[in-house]
Amino acid sequence: MSPLKPEECLHFFSEVLSILHSTHEPERVLSLIVDRIVRMYGCQTCAVIIINPETEYLQISTNHNLSHRYVKDFRRSLGTGAIAKTLSTGKPILIADGEREPELAGEIRLEYPFRSAVCLQISAELRTLGYLYADSRESHAFTQNDMRILQSFADLISIALNKSYL
């Protein structure tokens, strides 16, 4: 994959901020963010997974390339493990090659097997709201530099969700 151009990132962030500024509909903002992440990284799957405040289970809010049935049936407890650690500490997960970390890859995998993946906490005002998930069929699709960009998208998601909760 070709390296991301700073002007492309800036354009995408400006686009998201413009929509975020003009609407109280988080679904619109989240859909745009997922679309831009998929465009930037050529993701196989991208999803915003939130904690349902009523049930305290994780549910898929917005996604790219997950089947309707999978999204409808997805319900995971906050539980223990890598995702729970990311949700409680904010420490992101970066899997460069899922074949070298099969246990961790199996734990975070959504519907389809992948070669590389990331999970980043979404939080606002010291409250965890969920996490951003992206994966790729290519190994090493995400780097530490990409984590900063993806965390910025996760922060925009948190603003959109928090704005709608208020």
C-alpha positions in Angstrom: 0.0 0.0 0.0 1.3 3.5 -0.8 2.1 5.8 2.1 -0.6 8.2 3.2 -0.2 11.7 2.1 -0.6 14.4 4.8 -2.9 16.5 2.6 -5.2 13.4 2.2 -5.4 12.9 5.9 -6.0 16.6 6.5 -8.8 16.6 3.9 -10.5 13.6 5.5 -10.2 15.2 9.0 -11.6 18.4 7.7 -14.5 16.6 6.1 -15.4 14.8 9.3 -15.1 17.9 11.4 -17.4 19.7 9.1 -20.1 17.1 9.4 -19.5 16.8 13.2 -20.0 20.5 13.5 -23.2 20.5 11.6 -25.1 17.5 13.0 -26.2 15.8 16.2 -26.6 12.5 14.3 -23.6 10.4 15.3 -24.5 7.7 12.7 -23.6 10.1 9.9 -20.3 11.0 11.4 -19.4 7.4 12.3 -20.3 6.2 8.8 -18.1 8.8 7.3 -15.2 8.0 9.6 -15.4 4.3 8.8 -15.6 5.0 5.1 -12.5 7.3 5.3 -10.5 4.7 7.3 -11.4 2.0 4.7 -10.3 4.4 1.9 -7.0 5.3 3.6 -5.9 1.8 4.6 -7.7 -0.5 2.2 -9.3 -2.3 5.2 -11.0 -5.6 4.8 -13.2 -4.7 7.9 -13.7 -1.6 9.9 -16.2 -1.2 12.8 -17.2 1.1 15.6 -18.1 -1.1 18.6 -19.8 0.6 21.4 -20.8 -0.3 24.9 -24.6 -0.3 25.1 -25.3 1.8 28.2 -28.5 -0.2 29.0 -27.1 -3.7 28.7 -23.3 -3.0 29.2 -22.6 -5.4 26.3 -20.5 -4.5 23.3 -22.5 -4.0 20.1 -21.5 -3.0 16.5 -22.7 0.5 15.8 -21.3 1.2 12.3 -19.2 -1.1 10.0 -17.7 -1.9 6.7 -17.9 -5.4 5.3 -19.7 -7.2 8.1 -22.8 -9.2 7.2 -26.2 -8.0 8.6 -26.6 -11.3 10.4 -23.2 -11.0 12.1 -23.9 -7.4 13.2 -27.4 -8.4 14.5 -26.1 -11.4 16.5 -22.9 -9.7 17.8 -23.1 -9.3 21.6 -20.0 -9.6 23.7 -19.6 -8.9 27.4 -16.9 -6.5 28.5 -15.3 -9.6 30.2 -11.6 -10.1 30.3 -8.8 -10.4 27.8 -7.2 -8.1 25.3 -10.4 -6.1 24.4 -11.2 -5.6 28.1 -7.7 -4.4 28.7 -7.9 -1.9 25.8 -11.3 -0.7 27.2 -10.0 -0.3 30.7 -6.5 1.1 30.1 -6.7 2.7 26.7 -3.7 0.7 25.5 -4.3 0.0 21.8 -3.9 -3.4 20.2 -1.7 -3.6 17.1 -1.3 -7.0 15.4 1.2 -6.8 12.6 0.9 -10.4 11.5 -2.0 -12.5 12.8 -0.3 -15.7 11.9 2.4 -14.9 14.4 -0.1 -14.0 17.1 -3.0 -16.5 16.5 -4.4 -16.5 20.0 -4.7 -12.7 20.2 -5.9 -12.5 16.6 -8.6 -15.1 17.4 -9.7 -13.1 20.4 -10.2 -9.8 18.7 -11.4 -11.1 15.3 -14.8 -10.1 14.1 -16.4 -12.0 11.2 -13.4 -12.7 8.9 -9.8 -13.9 9.4 -7.2 -11.2 8.9 -3.4 -10.7 8.7 -3.2 -7.4 10.6 -5.5 -5.5 12.8 -5.9 -2.6 15.3 -8.2 -1.9 18.2 -8.3 1.6 19.8 -10.3 2.8 22.8 -13.1 5.3 22.2 -13.5 7.4 25.4 -14.9 10.8 26.4 -14.6 12.6 29.7 -12.8 9.6 31.4 -15.6 7.3 30.3 -15.0 4.4 27.9 -17.6 4.3 25.1 -16.2 1.4 23.1 -13.5 0.8 20.5 -12.5 1.3 16.9 -11.6 -1.9 15.0 -9.9 -2.2 11.6 -8.3 -5.2 9.9 -6.6 -6.0 6.7 -5.8 -9.1 4.6 -2.2 -7.8 4.3 0.4 -8.2 7.1 1.9 -5.1 8.5 -0.9 -2.9 7.0 -0.8 -0.7 10.1 2.2 1.0 11.8 2.8 2.9 14.9 2.4 6.1 12.9 -1.0 4.9 11.7 -2.0 4.4 15.3 -1.8 8.1 15.9 -4.1 8.8 12.9 -6.5 6.1 13.8 -6.6 7.3 17.5 -7.5 10.8 16.1 -10.4 9.2 14.3 -11.4 7.4 17.5 -11.3 10.7 19.3 -13.6 12.2 16.7 -16.0 9.2 17.2 -16.0 9.9 20.9 -16.9 13.6 20.3 -19.8 12.5 18.0 -21.1 9.9 20.5 -20.7 12.2 23.5 -22.4 15.0 21.7 -25.4 12.8 20.9 -25.6 11.6 24.6 -25.7 15.2 25.8 
